[in-house]
Amino acid sequence: MWEYGNEPDLFSTSAQGPVRPPTWNESTYVSQWLNGSREIKKGVAAACPDLASYGFLAPSFAGVENHLDPVTTWNDGLDVDKDIELISSHNYIGGATQPGVTLQGTLMNHTSTVVSVTRQLNVSNILASSDVPFILGETNSLYNEGAPGLSNAYGAALWNLDFALYGASKSIRRIHFHTGLSFRYQAWQPQDTDVVPKGTKPPYYGNIAAAAFLSNLTAATTTITEIPLSNALESAYAAYVNGALKRIIIINMHQYNYTVNGTSTVLNPVPRPTRNYTITIPTNTTAGSSGHYAPAALPKLATLRALRANGSDAITGITYDGYSYNYELDNGKPVRLHNVTVGHTVKVADGKFTVPVEDSGAVMVDFGA
């Protein structure tokens, strides 16, 4: 898969210095892109004649509201050669130095995620008739490498999890989380630098929880559906495998800091709240209009798997289902921590049960195979 040009919608307006004139428009960009992409194909054919096939991901715009419009670009013939395999767009929730950016208001906030992703959906829905999958080819929390205390804290893992699952529920086919050496929002640091030591970072745990919830996407047809909640600081999703309900996840983004104000060395003296979520599984056994149905025999027991840390401001001590991926323990391999309670189950009575989720935490409800 090839990408020819990164964020060309900023070429004539970039704060780093424009490389195209203000008059540069979609049709001119398309002409230049086709000229370049065709030359790439010629070069590949000459150098790698045995290469079976390849395609492009494009247009890789920085967003959907910049100097070049993605829909106009597509309609102007960007894919006239039918070699674009993925429609790629970039998305960030905000900027690292934007005024007013906070962990609670910007990242640990489902409404903030919905507003941001909806801008992308306004484009993906229009382009759906092309039958080319729409992806977020570059995304993360706060552009310009993230912000300390925000993008590199446990709260960002909760954002990461919510963002990934919300995108999946809206048919965004892939999400590529941007990373770089010593970036604040990176999932891991591959080597020591004078700024950041080698190690696993908080956002990685959001990836782990999302992967566990999605499970093996190659073994069956998995569909993610959002469960609407009324509070902007909470979200929930259901995973259906071949139409049957298999997993539910609840993400409680009410901020609880381990330290006073999240910036102090003094531990927070306020007890951590836990909220109870009552779930009722539908009793219908045939597929409805959505194509989803509950198991013919309602489960009697569910296993709870928690994503947790001491607080949203935590940088270390994060686990998913009792496992730590800290580099210091076993070079980043999963290590079961014996001081973390796992294997908690809840009884399901007539399809109804209650799940406790602490503030700044997430719990997956697993109904088994």
C-alpha positions in Angstrom: 0.0 0.0 0.0 1.4 3.4 -1.1 0.7 6.9 0.2 1.6 9.6 -2.3 1.7 12.9 -0.4 0.9 13.6 3.3 -1.8 16.1 4.2 -1.8 18.0 0.9 -4.8 20.0 2.0 -2.3 22.0 4.1 0.2 22.6 1.3 -1.1 26.2 0.6 -1.8 27.1 4.2 0.8 25.4 6.4 2.2 27.3 9.3 5.5 25.7 8.5 5.5 27.5 5.2 3.2 27.0 2.2 4.5 25.0 -0.7 1.6 25.7 -3.1 0.0 29.1 -4.0 -3.3 30.2 -2.4 -5.1 29.5 -5.7 -4.2 25.8 -5.6 -7.5 23.8 -5.7 -8.9 20.3 -5.9 -8.7 19.8 -9.6 -5.1 21.0 -9.7 -4.2 18.7 -6.9 -5.9 15.7 -8.6 -4.0 16.4 -11.8 -0.7 16.5 -9.9 -1.6 13.4 -7.9 -2.5 11.4 -11.0 0.7 12.4 -12.7 2.8 11.3 -9.7 1.0 8.1 -8.9 1.2 7.0 -12.6 5.0 7.6 -12.5 5.2 5.5 -9.3 3.3 2.7 -11.1 5.7 2.8 -14.0 8.7 2.7 -11.7 7.3 -0.2 -9.7 6.5 -2.2 -12.9 10.0 -1.8 -14.1 11.8 -2.5 -10.8 9.4 -5.2 -9.5 7.6 -6.9 -12.4 6.7 -9.9 -10.2 4.8 -7.8 -7.7 1.2 -9.2 -8.0 -0.7 -6.1 -7.0 -0.6 -2.9 -5.0 -2.7 0.2 -4.5 -2.8 3.6 -2.9 -4.3 5.0 0.3 -5.4 8.6 -0.5 -6.0 11.5 -0.3 -4.6 11.5 3.3 -5.9 15.0 4.1 -5.2 16.5 7.5 -8.9 16.8 8.1 -12.2 17.3 6.3 -12.5 21.1 6.7 -9.3 22.5 5.3 -8.3 24.2 2.1 -9.1 21.1 -0.1 -12.5 19.4 0.2 -12.2 15.6 0.2 -15.6 15.0 -1.6 -14.8 17.6 -4.3 -11.4 16.0 -4.7 -12.9 12.5 -5.1 -15.5 13.8 -7.6 -12.7 15.5 -9.6 -11.4 12.1 -10.5 -8.8 11.2 -7.9 -9.6 7.5 -8.4 -10.1 7.6 -12.1 -7.4 4.9 -12.4 -9.2 2.7 -9.9 -6.0 2.1 -7.9 -7.1 3.6 -4.5 -7.6 0.7 -2.1 -8.4 2.9 1.0 -9.9 6.3 1.4 -7.6 7.8 4.1 -8.3 10.8 6.3 -6.5 12.2 9.3 -8.1 13.1 12.6 -7.1 14.6 16.0 -9.3 15.5 18.9 -7.4 18.7 19.5 -4.0 20.3 19.7 -1.3 19.9 22.3 -1.1 23.6 22.9 -4.7 24.6 22.2 -6.2 26.7 25.0 -8.7 24.9 27.2 -7.6 21.4 26.4 -8.1 19.1 29.4 -8.1 15.4 30.2 -11.8 15.5 31.3 -13.2 18.0 28.8 -11.2 16.9 25.7 -10.1 13.3 26.0 -12.1 11.6 28.7 -15.3 12.8 27.1 -17.5 10.7 24.8 -19.3 13.8 23.3 -15.9 15.2 22.3 -15.1 12.0 20.4 -18.5 11.9 18.8 -18.3 15.5 17.5 -14.8 14.9 16.1 -15.6 11.6 14.4 -18.9 12.9 13.0 -17.0 15.3 10.8 -15.3 12.3 9.3 -18.6 10.4 8.9 -20.1 13.3 7.0 -17.5 12.6 4.4 -17.4 8.8 4.6 -21.2 8.5 4.2 -21.0 10.6 1.0 -18.2 8.5 -0.4 -19.7 5.2 0.6 -21.1 4.6 -2.9 -17.5 4.2 -4.1 -17.2 0.9 -2.2 -13.7 1.9 -1.2 -13.2 1.4 2.6 -12.8 4.6 4.6 -10.1 4.7 7.2 -8.3 7.1 9.6 -4.8 6.7 8.2 -3.4 9.0 10.9 -5.0 9.8 14.2 -4.3 10.2 17.9 -5.3 12.4 20.8 -3.6 15.8 20.4 -1.7 16.8 17.4 1.9 18.1 17.6 3.0 14.9 19.4 0.6 15.1 22.3 0.7 17.0 25.6 2.4 15.8 28.8 0.0 14.9 31.6 -2.8 14.4 29.0 -1.7 12.2 26.1 0.7 10.1 28.2 -1.6 9.5 31.1 -4.0 6.6 31.8 -6.9 8.8 30.9 -5.6 8.8 27.3 -5.9 5.0 27.4 -9.6 5.4 28.1 -9.9 7.9 25.3 -8.0 5.6 23.0 -10.4 2.7 23.8 -13.5 4.8 23.4 -12.3 6.4 20.1 -11.4 3.0 18.6 -14.7 1.4 19.4 -16.8 4.3 18.4 -15.0 4.4 15.1 -15.6 0.6 14.7 -19.3 1.1 15.5 -19.5 3.7 12.6 -17.9 1.4 10.0 -14.5 3.1 10.0 -12.6 0.2 8.7 -9.1 0.9 10.1 -7.5 3.3 12.6 -3.8 4.0 12.5 -2.6 5.6 15.7 0.2 8.0 14.9 3.4 7.5 16.9 7.0 8.6 16.9 10.1 8.4 19.1 9.5 10.2 22.4 6.1 11.4 21.3 3.8 12.0 24.3 0.9 10.0 22.8 2.9 7.0 21.6 1.9 3.5 22.8 5.5 2.4 23.4 9.0 3.8 23.3 11.3 1.4 21.4 14.6 2.8 22.7 16.0 5.0 25.4 16.4 8.7 24.6 17.5 11.6 26.7 13.8 12.5 27.0 11.9 9.2 27.5 13.1 5.8 28.5 12.3 2.6 26.7 9.0 1.2 27.8 5.3 0.6 27.5 3.1 3.7 27.7 -0.5 4.2 28.9 -2.1 4.4 25.5 -0.9 0.9 24.8 -3.4 -0.5 27.3 -6.3 1.2 25.4 -5.1 -0.7 22.4 -5.0 -4.0 24.4 -8.5 -3.5 25.7 -9.9 -2.6 22.3 -8.2 -5.7 20.7 -9.6 -7.9 23.4 -13.1 -6.6 22.9 -12.9 -7.0 19.1 -11.2 -10.4 19.5 -10.4 -12.5 16.4 -11.8 -10.6 13.4 -10.6 -13.2 10.9 -12.5 -16.1 12.5 -16.0 -14.8 12.3 -18.0 -11.7 11.4 -17.9 -9.3 14.3 -20.1 -6.2 14.5 -19.7 -3.4 17.0 -22.7 -1.4 18.1 -22.8 1.6 20.4 -25.1 1.4 23.4 -26.4 4.9 23.9 -25.8 6.4 27.3 -27.1 9.8 28.5 -23.9 11.0 30.2 -21.1 12.5 28.1 -18.5 10.9 30.4 -19.7 7.4 29.8 -19.9 5.1 26.8 -20.8 1.4 26.1 -20.6 -1.0 23.2 -21.8 -4.4 22.3 -19.8 -7.0 20.2 -21.9 -9.4 18.1 -20.2 -12.4 16.6 -22.0 -13.9 13.6 -25.1 -12.0 14.9 -25.0 -13.2 18.5 -24.2 -11.0 21.5 -20.8 -12.1 22.9 -19.3 -9.1 24.8 -20.3 -5.7 26.3 -17.9 -3.0 27.4 -18.6 -0.1 29.7 -16.2 2.9 29.8 -16.5 5.2 32.8 -14.6 8.4 32.0 -15.6 10.4 35.1 -12.2 11.7 36.2 -10.6 10.4 39.3 -7.0 11.5 39.9 -4.6 9.4 42.0 -3.0 12.6 43.2 -4.5 15.9 44.3 -5.5 17.8 41.1 -3.6 15.3 39.0 -0.4 17.3 39.3 0.6 16.9 43.0 2.8 14.5 44.8 0.1 14.3 47.5 -2.2 11.3 47.1 -5.9 12.1 46.6 -7.7 11.6 50.0 -11.1 11.3 48.4 -12.4 7.8 48.0 -12.7 6.6 44.5 -16.4 6.4 43.4 -17.8 3.2 41.8 -20.9 3.4 39.5 -23.3 0.5 38.9 -24.6 -0.2 35.5 -27.6 -2.4 35.1 -27.8 -4.3 31.8 -30.7 -6.2 30.4 -30.1 -8.6 27.5 -32.9 -8.7 24.9 -34.7 -12.1 25.0 -35.5 -12.3 21.3 -33.7 -15.3 19.6 -34.2 -14.3 16.0 -32.3 -11.7 14.1 -34.1 -8.3 14.0 -33.7 -5.5 11.5 -30.1 -4.9 12.7 -29.2 -8.5 12.1 -28.3 -9.0 15.8 -29.8 -11.4 18.3 -29.2 -12.6 21.8 -28.1 -16.2 22.4 -30.9 -18.7 22.3 -30.2 -19.6 25.9 -29.5 -16.5 27.9 -26.2 -16.7 29.8 -26.3 -17.4 33.5 -22.9 -16.0 34.3 -20.6 -13.4 32.9 -16.9 -12.8 33.5 -15.7 -9.2 34.1 -12.4 -8.0 32.7 -11.2 -4.6 33.9 -8.9 -1.9 32.5 -7.7 -0.1 35.5 -5.0 2.1 37.1 -4.8 4.1 40.3 -6.3 7.1 38.6 -6.7 9.0 35.3 -3.4 10.8 36.0 -1.4 7.6 36.4 1.6 7.0 34.2 2.4 3.5 35.4 0.7 0.6 37.2 -1.9 0.1 34.5 -3.4 -3.4 33.9 -5.9 -5.1 31.7 -7.6 -8.2 33.1 -4.8 -8.3 35.7 -2.0 -8.3 33.2 0.7 -5.7 33.0 2.7 -5.1 29.8 5.4 -3.0 31.5 8.8 -3.4 29.8 10.5 -3.6 33.2 8.7 -6.8 34.1 9.3 -9.1 31.1 10.4 -6.9 28.2 6.7 -5.9 27.6 5.3 -9.4 27.5 2.1 -9.9 29.5 2.7 -10.6 33.2 -0.1 -11.5 35.6 0.0 -9.4 38.7 -1.0 -11.2 41.8 -2.1 -8.0 43.6 -4.8 -7.3 41.1 -8.2 -9.1 41.5 -9.2 -11.0 38.4 -11.9 -13.6 37.5 -14.7 -11.6 38.9 -18.1 -12.9 37.7 -21.7 -11.7 37.9 -24.8 -13.7 37.9 -27.3 -13.1 35.1 -30.9 -13.5 36.2 -33.5 -13.5 33.3 -31.0 -11.6 31.2 -30.5 -8.9 33.8 -27.3 -8.1 35.8 -25.3 -5.2 37.3 -21.7 -4.3 36.5 -19.7 -2.1 38.9 -17.2 0.3 37.2 -15.0 2.6 39.1 -14.5 6.2 37.9 -11.7 6.3 35.4 -12.1 2.7 34.5 -13.6 0.3 32.0 -15.0 -3.2 32.3 -15.6 -5.8 29.6 -18.5 -8.2 30.2 -17.6 -11.5 28.6 -20.3 -14.1 28.0 -17.9 -16.7 26.8 -17.7 -18.7 23.5 
